[in-house]
Amino acid sequence: MLWPGTVVGAAAGYALASIPGALLGIVLGQALDRHLRLQTWSELVDRLKGKSVLRDEQLLFVLLGRVAKAEGQVLAVHIQQARREMRSLNLNEQARKRAIVAFNRGKTGGDQLRSHLLLLKHQPNSAEGMLRACWRMVWADGQAGTAERELVVTWGKWLGWSSARVQGLGQDYEPRHRPVTKRGGAFEEALRLLGVSSTTEPDQIKRAYRRLLSRHHPDKLVGGGATPAQIREATDRTRELHNAYSLIRERLDLR
């Protein structure tokens, strides 16, 4: 990959001091690319136009703004969902203001997001967290439009996920698939699913949950020739484990 800062540095260095200058320009250009997270020429143009670098939660809220605007109109429920995401992240006042700016920036659709998401390709927890937040925004109004779905699936592919996995993740937030955790027997079923009891030590419950999650997580199937049905089954199992552990933590007041 020819990173823009590196190319510019090499060219400028060569013009000033031939080969030694080009070598120094490459080193400085690479440092600039890493610092500004530049991977494409369009990103370099954005920086020259004064657009700020997307970092941390800013990228998340740009994505959420893009999803909210995907079907043409940002509704009040979309804004409410963005606020819920801010609260869930415990953002301070300054970070909240940056998130609002990023959300509005996302609505304009002017950012090239692929390179930003590629940086998260080897950070599975961050990638999954962003995709889940995007699906929550998709379903904020109770329905998922084609444009919204296509956006999230495309972003998931850039993060290294298959289309089936991304769509399977979205089912967690589809209204008719949301689990009813207050029904009778749900707590006992959650304990059975994790293979623990109400008197099991909290650390043991956590270890049981993590062990099962590691065993059944769909990440283990990627690249192994698994069928979409198998990936969907693993995704469903992972969702059940998440829900069971959440219910047990709530009922037993685990920290």
Backbone torsions as a table, in degrees:
resi	resn	phi	psi	omega
1	MET	NA	131.4	177.1
2	LEU	-93.0	96.9	-178.9
3	TRP	-73.2	137.6	-171.2
4	PRO	-60.0	-45.7	-179.7
5	GLY	-61.5	-38.7	179.5
6	THR	-64.9	-43.7	-179.9
7	VAL	-64.7	-46.2	179.9
8	VAL	-62.5	-43.3	179.6
9	GLY	-61.9	-42.3	-179.8
10	ALA	-65.0	-43.6	-178.8
11	ALA	-65.7	-44.8	-179.6
12	ALA	-66.2	-41.6	179.7
13	GLY	-64.1	-39.5	179.2
14	TYR	-65.9	-39.7	179.8
15	ALA	-64.8	-31.8	-177.0
16	LEU	-88.3	-37.5	-173.4
17	ALA	-147.1	34.8	175.7
18	SER	54.6	-142.9	-173.1
19	ILE	-63.8	-45.2	177.4
20	PRO	-58.6	-39.2	178.4
21	GLY	-66.2	-37.4	179.1
22	ALA	-64.9	-40.5	179.3
23	LEU	-63.6	-43.2	177.5
24	LEU	-65.0	-38.7	179.0
25	GLY	-63.4	-36.7	178.2
26	ILE	-63.7	-45.3	-179.7
27	VAL	-61.0	-46.8	-179.2
28	LEU	-67.7	-37.9	179.4
29	GLY	-65.1	-39.7	177.7
30	GLN	-64.4	-39.4	177.4
31	ALA	-62.3	-40.3	178.4
32	LEU	-65.5	-42.8	179.0
33	ASP	-60.5	-43.2	-179.7
34	ARG	-67.4	-41.3	-177.2
35	HIS	-66.6	-41.7	-178.0
36	LEU	-95.1	-1.1	-179.3
37	ARG	57.6	47.2	-179.5
38	LEU	-92.1	128.6	174.9
39	GLN	-130.8	-14.1	-179.0
40	THR	-132.8	160.6	179.2
41	TRP	-68.1	-32.8	179.5
42	SER	-64.0	-33.7	177.3
43	GLU	-68.6	-38.2	176.4
44	LEU	-62.2	-41.8	177.7
45	VAL	-61.2	-41.5	177.9
46	ASP	-59.3	-42.5	179.9
47	ARG	-64.2	-41.4	-179.5
48	LEU	-66.2	-26.9	177.3
49	LYS	-82.6	-3.4	176.7
50	GLY	96.4	6.2	178.1
51	LYS	-72.2	135.6	-176.2
52	SER	-75.9	159.0	177.8
53	VAL	-75.5	138.7	177.9
54	LEU	-85.9	122.9	-179.4
55	ARG	-133.2	150.4	171.5
56	ASP	47.7	-125.2	-174.5
57	GLU	-70.1	-15.8	179.0
58	GLN	-61.1	-43.2	178.1
59	LEU	-59.6	-43.6	179.3
60	LEU	-56.2	-46.6	-175.5
61	PHE	-76.4	-24.0	169.9
62	VAL	-64.8	-43.6	177.3
63	LEU	-61.0	-44.0	-178.8
64	LEU	-64.8	-39.1	177.1
65	GLY	-64.2	-38.1	178.7
66	ARG	-65.8	-42.2	178.6
67	VAL	-63.7	-45.7	-177.4
68	ALA	-59.4	-32.7	-176.6
69	LYS	-91.7	-8.2	-170.8
70	ALA	-56.2	-37.8	-177.7
71	GLU	-92.9	9.8	171.8
72	GLY	109.6	-29.3	-175.6
73	GLN	-140.2	129.5	176.0
74	VAL	-85.2	120.2	-177.0
75	LEU	-94.8	167.5	178.4
76	ALA	-60.7	-34.8	-179.5
77	VAL	-66.9	-29.4	176.8
78	HIS	-67.6	-43.3	179.0
79	ILE	-65.0	-40.3	178.2
80	GLN	-63.0	-39.8	179.3
81	GLN	-65.7	-40.0	177.1
82	ALA	-60.4	-40.1	178.3
83	ARG	-65.4	-37.1	177.6
84	ARG	-63.5	-40.0	178.3
85	GLU	-63.6	-38.7	177.9
86	MET	-62.8	-42.7	180.0
87	ARG	-65.8	-39.3	-178.1
88	SER	-66.0	-26.2	178.8
89	LEU	-89.0	-3.0	-179.2
90	ASN	54.4	45.7	-178.5
91	LEU	-71.5	139.6	173.6
92	ASN	-78.1	178.8	-173.7
93	GLU	-60.3	-43.4	-178.7
94	GLN	-66.4	-44.1	179.1
95	ALA	-65.4	-35.1	178.0
96	ARG	-64.3	-39.7	177.8
97	LYS	-64.4	-40.1	177.4
98	ARG	-64.8	-37.7	179.6
99	ALA	-65.0	-39.5	178.6
100	ILE	-63.9	-43.5	177.7
101	VAL	-62.0	-42.4	-179.9
102	ALA	-65.2	-40.5	178.6
103	PHE	-61.0	-45.9	178.3
104	ASN	-65.9	-35.7	176.7
105	ARG	-63.5	-40.2	179.2
106	GLY	-63.2	-33.8	-179.1
107	LYS	-64.4	-26.6	-179.2
108	THR	-75.0	-23.2	178.1
109	GLY	71.4	21.3	-175.1
110	GLY	-90.1	-8.0	-176.0
111	ASP	-91.8	141.9	171.1
112	GLN	-87.0	110.1	-168.7
113	LEU	-96.7	-12.3	-173.1
114	ARG	-60.2	-46.8	-177.0
115	SER	-65.3	-34.8	178.0
116	HIS	-64.5	-41.7	-178.9
117	LEU	-72.8	-32.8	177.9
118	LEU	-61.4	-29.7	178.2
119	LEU	-66.2	-21.7	-179.2
120	LEU	-96.4	2.8	-173.9
121	LYS	-59.3	-32.3	-178.8
122	HIS	-104.6	22.7	173.8
123	GLN	-123.7	75.9	-171.0
124	PRO	-56.7	-36.9	-179.3
125	ASN	-66.5	-44.8	178.4
126	SER	-65.3	-40.9	-180.0
127	ALA	-62.5	-46.8	-180.0
128	GLU	-64.1	-39.7	179.0
129	GLY	-60.7	-41.2	179.2
130	MET	-67.6	-42.5	179.8
131	LEU	-64.4	-40.2	178.2
132	ARG	-62.7	-43.0	179.0
133	ALA	-62.4	-38.6	178.9
134	CYS	-65.1	-41.1	178.0
135	TRP	-66.5	-35.4	176.0
136	ARG	-62.0	-37.5	177.4
137	MET	-69.4	-40.6	178.5
138	VAL	-55.1	-45.9	-174.6
139	TRP	-90.2	7.1	-177.3
140	ALA	-58.5	-34.4	-179.0
141	ASP	-96.3	9.1	176.2
142	GLY	86.6	0.1	178.9
143	GLN	-147.9	155.1	-178.2
144	ALA	-119.5	114.9	179.2
145	GLY	-80.1	163.0	-178.7
146	THR	-60.8	-44.2	-178.1
147	ALA	-63.1	-39.4	179.0
148	GLU	-64.2	-47.1	-179.5
149	ARG	-60.7	-44.1	-177.5
150	GLU	-63.2	-37.6	178.0
151	LEU	-60.7	-50.8	-175.7
152	VAL	-66.2	-39.4	178.4
153	VAL	-63.7	-42.4	178.3
154	THR	-62.1	-45.6	178.5
155	TRP	-62.5	-38.6	178.2
156	GLY	-62.2	-39.6	178.2
157	LYS	-63.6	-39.5	177.0
158	TRP	-64.5	-27.6	178.3
159	LEU	-85.3	-0.1	177.8
160	GLY	93.7	11.2	180.0
161	TRP	-93.9	149.9	172.7
162	SER	-78.3	159.6	178.9
163	SER	-59.7	-40.1	-179.2
164	ALA	-63.3	-40.8	-179.8
165	ARG	-66.1	-42.4	-179.1
166	VAL	-63.5	-45.4	-179.1
167	GLN	-68.6	-33.2	176.5
168	GLY	-64.0	-37.0	177.4
169	LEU	-63.8	-36.7	-179.2
170	GLY	-64.5	-24.5	-179.3
171	GLN	-65.5	-22.0	178.5
172	ASP	-60.7	-24.6	-172.7
173	TYR	-114.1	-0.5	175.3
174	GLU	-70.0	128.0	-172.6
175	PRO	-48.6	-44.5	-174.9
176	ARG	-75.9	-10.7	179.0
177	HIS	-103.8	-2.7	-179.6
178	ARG	-65.6	128.3	-177.4
179	PRO	-68.8	143.2	175.1
180	VAL	-96.0	102.3	-171.0
181	THR	-86.0	-6.7	-176.6
182	LYS	-98.6	0.9	-176.8
183	ARG	-70.8	156.9	-178.2
184	GLY	-60.2	137.2	177.9
185	GLY	84.4	-3.6	-177.1
186	ALA	-64.3	-39.5	-178.7
187	PHE	-64.9	-45.2	179.5
188	GLU	-63.6	-38.2	178.6
189	GLU	-66.1	-38.8	178.3
190	ALA	-63.1	-42.2	177.7
191	LEU	-62.2	-43.8	-180.0
192	ARG	-62.2	-40.6	-177.6
193	LEU	-62.8	-37.1	-179.6
194	LEU	-89.4	-7.0	178.8
195	GLY	70.2	36.0	-179.7
196	VAL	-129.9	179.2	176.1
197	SER	-128.6	172.5	-178.8
198	SER	-67.3	-14.8	-179.9
199	THR	-101.9	0.8	178.7
200	THR	-67.0	142.5	180.0
201	GLU	-62.1	142.3	-178.6
202	PRO	-53.0	-42.3	179.8
203	ASP	-63.2	-36.2	178.9
204	GLN	-69.8	-37.7	176.7
205	ILE	-62.3	-44.0	179.8
206	LYS	-62.9	-42.3	179.3
207	ARG	-65.1	-39.4	178.7
208	ALA	-62.8	-42.6	179.0
209	TYR	-62.0	-49.0	-177.8
210	ARG	-65.5	-36.5	178.9
211	ARG	-64.4	-45.7	179.6
212	LEU	-67.3	-38.0	179.9
213	LEU	-63.9	-42.2	178.3
214	SER	-64.4	-36.8	-177.2
215	ARG	-70.8	-37.3	-171.5
216	HIS	-105.3	-2.0	-174.4
217	HIS	-63.7	135.7	-178.1
218	PRO	-62.6	-17.7	176.7
219	ASP	-56.2	-31.5	-177.7
220	LYS	-69.8	-17.3	-177.1
221	LEU	-94.5	-18.5	-176.2
222	VAL	-65.6	130.6	179.0
223	GLY	79.8	2.2	-178.6
224	GLY	-106.0	14.3	178.8
225	GLY	80.0	16.7	179.6
226	ALA	-69.9	147.5	177.7
227	THR	-81.4	160.2	175.7
228	PRO	-55.0	-35.5	-180.0
229	ALA	-65.2	-40.0	179.1
230	GLN	-67.0	-39.6	177.9
231	ILE	-65.5	-41.2	178.2
232	ARG	-62.6	-40.5	179.2
233	GLU	-63.5	-42.8	178.8
234	ALA	-65.2	-38.3	178.2
235	THR	-64.5	-42.8	178.2
236	ASP	-62.4	-41.8	-179.8
237	ARG	-64.2	-41.7	178.6
238	THR	-62.6	-40.1	178.4
239	ARG	-62.9	-41.6	178.7
240	GLU	-61.6	-40.7	179.2
241	LEU	-65.5	-42.6	176.9
242	HIS	-57.6	-49.1	-177.0
243	ASN	-64.7	-40.4	-179.5
244	ALA	-64.1	-45.7	-178.7
245	TYR	-65.8	-39.0	178.2
246	SER	-61.8	-42.1	179.9
247	LEU	-66.3	-41.9	179.3
248	ILE	-64.6	-42.8	178.7
249	ARG	-60.9	-41.8	-179.1
250	GLU	-66.5	-45.7	-175.1
251	ARG	-70.0	-38.0	-177.9
252	LEU	-95.0	0.9	179.1
253	ASP	56.5	48.9	179.3
254	LEU	-82.3	147.9	179.3
255	ARG	-107.3	NA	NA
